[in-house]
Each structure stands twice: as structure tokens, then as C-alpha cells.
Amino acid sequence: MAALNVNMMDRKAYFWGIQALRTGGLVALSLTLFGINPKPGLHGHGLAITITLAVVAVAWIGMITFDIRKWPLQYPLALLSVSGGLLSILQQGPAIVVPAVAAFSAGSNLEPQISTAITVAGALSLTVSALIIGGSTTAVLGFTVILGTALAMGMIRYAIAQRANQAEQLLEQSLRASAAETEAAVLSERTRIAREIHDILAHSLGALAMQVEAAQALLTQENPDIEKAVRCVERAGQLTREGLVESRRAVHALREDIGPLSEMIGTMVEADGGTMTTVGEPRKLPADASLALYRTAQEAVTNARKHAPGKATEVHLRYDPDAVRLTVTNELAEADAARPLTNSGGGFGLSGLRERMELAGGSLDAGREGDDWLVRAVVPD
């Protein structure tokens, strides 16, 4: 954006520089035309030159004013072209500068059809004036060539300016697109961080709450079992430390510095009392895919602990040539089994995991099969 601001400042400086040159040109032309023969006067041919010079001055000033005010520039340029054509025959010589300036300015600032019409009007003016007043055919042809050349030069400048404007617009669009892309990346990163925070809280705090509630139940029953309550508190402390480890791991994952997937899942499953098997040659996966599989295993183990406490949990990680597959199986609890943490959490674990897997290009499904509950996740490689 700073580059665009600098460019705008340069364009303003260029614009006012052009206006200064036009003003200086009017002064220089007036001094020149008043000093050559035939000179302006109050009678006959001199009076015609005086009136034409006055019209040229008005048109020239109009050209400057209309350009500054952003008014239709074709009107003063048309008047300048026609009066300049007449002046070119009345005074000859340097007077051809007037319609040439009109042709060049029209070609530089107006559409080709309009600028061509203005230039043709100037050429017709000097041709008709030559036929009426008298003028050599050679001079008329030479003046017409000068007007055509001025128009061509103006059109070339117009085309260059149009391309520059298009390039500037493309640059501005590119900068806006880059800003939008940056904003989208920031929002994506915020979503990723929010998902990590949810998963850590759902796993660590859910397990921690279960131990605290168990300790509370043991201490508030009719015959408090202090020994078991102490073990629950010790387990709660262990879960707190594991939560800190998970937080550090999440930070590393957000930096795309995640460790070996099989080791991460194996450590987590063994700490929970489950079993872990790995088939195939482990390989490094993209950070998002590894993290999605790890969080799936973590959520499945947490749900098993919540809904089927005490039941065995098995995790199977398979590295196939075309994909990595994760299966988490746990036995279903009896209908009358106690489930102290069944209603804990927000109930968004699996839906969040599905979203995570889809973002990583994979898929997830979960459901009952016989007496077991299965969670399957697949990430293509």
C-alpha cells in the first residue's frame, strides 16, 4: 500500500508539472506570436489575428482549467484545434504549434475516436482557411502532417498511460488479495489453536474431573476409604502433569514439530492401561495429519474411560502404502454400569475430530459393532 501511495504522489506531481508547462507554453506562445509578422492589430488582417489569438488564449486557458476541474476536456481542445487551424493560415510559421498542441493533448487524454475528430477539425479549419484567405498547398500539406504526427504521439502516450493504469489496478488487486489471504491464514490458525485447546481440555480436564469426583465420593461415603481417595488424588496429580506435557506437545505441533506418531499414541494408550499395536513401517506424516490421528486416538480413549470405565481399550495403527489407518476398540459397558462422567464435556468431540480429519484430507467414522465400540480414522498418504 505504501508503494501505491508513493505512486499517487508521483502522479499528482506529474499532473501539476503538466499544468505548469501548459501555462508556460501559453505565455511563450503569446510573446512569440505577438512578435512576428503579420502582427496582431485593430484593422483588417491584423484584427482577424487579434480575435483569433484571443479565442486561442481562451481555449488554452480552458484546456488547463477543464483538466484541473476534471470537466469534459474535448470542448476546449476542439475550440483550440479549430482556432489554431485558422491562426496557422493567418500567421503561418510558429502558429501551427497551437493545433498541434490540441492534437497531442487530445490524443494523450481522450478516446481515439474523439481525439481523431478534434484533429480532423483542426486540419479542416486550416484547409478551409487556406482556400478562403489564400495559402500554399505545400504549407497545408505540411501542417496536416504535423497535426497527424502530434496526434500519433499523443495516442502512443495514451496507450502507455492506459497500460500503466491497468498495471496499477492489478497491483492494487494483488495487494488486496494478499491481505485477504493473510487474514484467512490468521483465522485458520486461530481455529487450529482453538481446536487444540478444546482437545487438551476435553482429555486432561475430563480425566482429572473423574479422579476428583471419585475421591470426593470415597471421602463422603458412610465409611470413607482414605487410601483409595489418596490414590485418586495422586492420579489427579499425574493427570495434571500429563496435561502440561500435552500443552507443550500442542505448542510443538502448532510449530509443525510433532514427534513420531506411533510413539505418541503408544505412550498415551499405555498410560491409560490400554494396548497398542503398530503394523507397517512408520513414516513421517504432515503435521496436520499426525495431529488429527493422535487427537482421534486420544478422544476415543477418553470416551472409553467415560462411557465404559474399566473396560479394555485396544488401539491399532496401520501404515499402508496409500494411507495410514487408526482403529480404536473398546468393550461396551453393561447397561447398569456406573458412568460418573457420561454427561461431562460438551458433546462435540467426534464432530470436532471429523472436521479435523476432513481438513487433513481424511475421514472418520464411529459406531457399535457387536459388543464393542469402534472408532476408525483414515488419512491418505
N, C-alpha and C positions, 0 to 999 in steps of 0.2 A: 504493500500500500504506500510505503514511503516513496518508492520509485514512481508510482503514479502521481503523487503529489508534486514531486520534482518535475515530472514531465508537464504537468498542468502549469506550473510556474514558468517553465521554458516556453510553453505555447503562448502564455499571456505576454511575456517579454517580446516574443516574436511578433505577435499581433500589434502591440503598440509600436514596435520598431517599424512595421509596415506603414502604420498611420503617420509616423514621423517622416518617413521617406516620401509619402504621398504629399504631405504638407510642404516639405522642402521642394518637391518636384513642381508643385503649383507655383511657388514663389519664383523658382529658377526659370520656369517656362514663361511666366508673365514678363519677367525682366528681359528675357531673350526676344519674345515676340514684339514687345514694345520698342525694341532697339533695332529691328531690321526693317527693310523696305519690302513692300509698301507698308508704311506705318499706319496705326490707327488714327482716325481723325473724326471731324464732325460733318464732313460733306462727302457725298458720292461714295467712291470705293473705300475711302478711309472710314466713313461712318458704318459701312457694312462690316468692315473688320472689327470696329469697336463693339458693335452689337453682338457679333459672333463671339468675340473674346469674352464678353460679359456672360453670354449663355454658357460658354465653355467653363468659365470660373464657377458659375452657379452649379453646373453639373459635376464639376470636380469636387467642390465642397460637399455636394450631395452624396457623392461616392464615399467620401470619408465619413460623413455623418451617418448615412444609412448603414454602413458596415459596423460602426460602433454601436448603433441602436439595434442592430440585428433586424433591420427592416428589409423589404424586398430590394435587393441591390440591382436588379435588372433595369429598373426605371432610370436612375441617374446614369447608369452605364449606357443605356440606349440613347439618352439625350446627349451624352458626351461623345458617343460614336458619330451620331448624325451631325452635330455642330462641328465636331472635329473634322469630319469629311469636307464640310463646306469651307472651314478655315484653311484646310490643306490646299484648296484651289485658290482662295483669296490671297494667301500669303506665300504659298509654296514653301519649299525648304523645311526648316525645323517644325513647322506646324503639323507635319504628318505624325509627330510624336503623340498628338492628342488622340486620334482614333486608334493608334497602335496601343496606347496605354489602355484605352477602353476595351480593345480586343483581348489583350493579355489578361486584364483583370476579370473580364467575363469568362474567359477560358479557365482561369485559375479558381473561380469561386462558384460558377454556375454549371447547371447541367449542359452537356454538349449541344443539345438542340437549341437551348436558349442562347448560349454564347455564340453559336454559329449564326443565329438570326441577328444578333446585335452587330456582329462583324459584317455581315452582308449588308445590313442597313447603313453602316459607315461607308462601305465600298460603293453602294448605290448613291449615297449622298455626294461623295466626291466625283463620281462619274457624271451624275446629272448636273452638278455644279460646273463641271468642266465643259459639258455640252452647251450650257446656258451662257456662262461667263466667258468661256474660252480657255482651253488648256490643251497641252500636247498629249497625244495618245501615249507616248512613251512615259510621261510622268504619271498618267493614270494607271498604266500597267505596273509601273514600278511601285507606286503607292499601294496598289492592290496586293502585290506580292508581299510587301512589308506587313500589311494587315493580316494576310494569311499566315505568315511566319509567326507574328505575335500571338495569333490565336492558337497555333500549333504548340508553341512554347507554353502557353497558359494551360492548354489541355493536358500536356505532359505533367505539369506541376499539379494539376487537379487529380490526375490518376495516382501520382505518388502520394498526395495527401490522403486520398481515399484508402490506399493500401495501409498507410500509417495509422489511420483511424481504425481500420479493421484489426490491425495487429494490436493496437491498444485495447480494443474491446475484447479480443481473445485473451490478452494478458490479464485483464480485469476478471474475466470469467474464470480463467485458470486459477487466479488467486482466491476467488470466492469458492471455487470447487475444492481447493486445497484447504481453506479454512473449514469448510463443511466436513471434509474428510477427517481433519484433525479433531473436530468436535465429536464426530461419530466414534472415532477411536477412543476418545476420553470417556464417552458414555459407555462404550463396550467394556473398557477397563473397569469402570465403576460397577457395572453389572457383574463382571467376573469377581471383583473383590467382595461384593455383596453375597454372591453365591458361596464363596469360600467361607465367609463369616457364618453364614447360615449352616453350612455343613459341619463346621467345627463346633458351633454351639449345640446343634442337634445331637451330635455324637457325644462330646465331652460332658456337656451340662446334663444331658438326658441320663447318662450313666451315673454321673455324680448325684443327681437328684434321687435316683433309685437307691443308692447306698445310704444317703442321708435319711430318706424315708424309712428304709429298713432299720437303720439304727434307732430312729425315733420310735418305731413300732416295738422294737425289742426293749427299749427303756421305759416305755409307758404301759407295757402289758402288766398283768397282775403279778407275775413273778419275773421281774426284769432279768434278762440274760446279758449281763455286762460284758462277758467275754466275747460273745458274738457281736455285740454292739461296737466294741473296740475294734474288732476285725473289720466291720463295715466302715468305721471312721478311717482306719488305715487304708482300706481300699479306696475311699473317697480321696484321701491324700494322694494316693498313687494316680488316680484318675486326673486329679488336678495337675500333677506333673506331666502326665501324658498329654493333657490339653495344651500345656506350654510347648511341648515338643511339636504337637500338631500345628500350633500357631507359627512356630519357626519354619516348619516344613511348608506351610502355606505361603509364607513370605518367599521362600526359595522357589516354590512352584510359580509364583507370580513373576519371578525373575527368570523363569524358564530354566531353573537349575534343579529340577526334580531328580531324585535318586532312582535306582533300579526298581522297577515296578514290582517284580516278584518279591524282592526283599521287603519293600514297604508293606505290601499286603500280608506277607508271611509274618512279619513282626506283629502287626496289628491283630491278626487272627490268633496267633499263639498266645498273645497276652490275654485274649478273651476266652481261651480254653478250647478253641476250635482246631480244626485240622486244615492243612493247606497242601495241595499238590500242584506241581507245575509240569506241563508236558510241552516238549518242543524246545528249541534253542531261544532263550530270552534275547531280545534285541531292544535297542533304544527306540522309543516312540516319541512323536511330538508331545510337547508339554501338556497341551490341552487333552490329548487322547489319554495319556498316562494318568493325569489327574482325574479325568472322568471315570476311568476304570477303578482307580483307587477309591474315589468317593462312593462309587456304586457298591464295592465290597464293604466299605465302612458303614454305609447306610443299611445294607442288608443285614450285617452282623448286629447293628444297633436295634433294628426292628425285631430280629430274632430274640434278642435279650428282652425286649419289651413285651412281645406278644407270646413268646414261648420260652419263658425263663427255665433254665436248667436243661434244655434240650440240646442235642449235639448240633453243631454247625460245621458244614464242610464247604471249603472254597476250592474251586478247580479253575486254574488258569492255563489256557492252551494257546500256544503260538503256532498258528497255521501259516502257510506261505502267503495267503491272501488276506488274512485277518487275525486279530487277537480276540479270543473268546473267554469270557469270565462267567462262571456259574457258581452261585451261592445257594446251598441247600440246607434247610433246617427242618427238623421234625416239628409237626404241629403239636401244640399243647392240647391236653384233654379239655373237654368242654367246661368242666368245673374247676380247672386250674386257676390259681390266683395270678392275676396280672396287674400288679400295682402301678405299672407305668403305661398301661394301654392307652389312656387318654392324654398322655403327655405329648408335648410337641404340637406343631401347627398343622400336621397332616399334609404337608407339601413336599415330603422327602422324595418320593418316587417321581412326582411330576417335575420337580426340580432336576432330578437326575436324568429324566428323559430329555428335558431341554438341553442339559449339558451334553448328553450323548449326541443329540442331533447337531449341536454346534460343532462337535468334534467329527461329524460325518458318520456317526454310528447309530445304533438303535438299542432299545432296552425293552424287555417285557418281563412281567412278573405274574405269578399265579400259582394256584394249587395243583399238584399232581399227586393223586393218591393221598398218602398220609404226610406228604412233605410240601413245603413251600419253596418254590424255585424263583430265583432272580437271574435272568440271563442278559448279558450285555455283549455286544459285538462292535468292534471298531475295525473297519477295513484298513489294510496297510498298502 
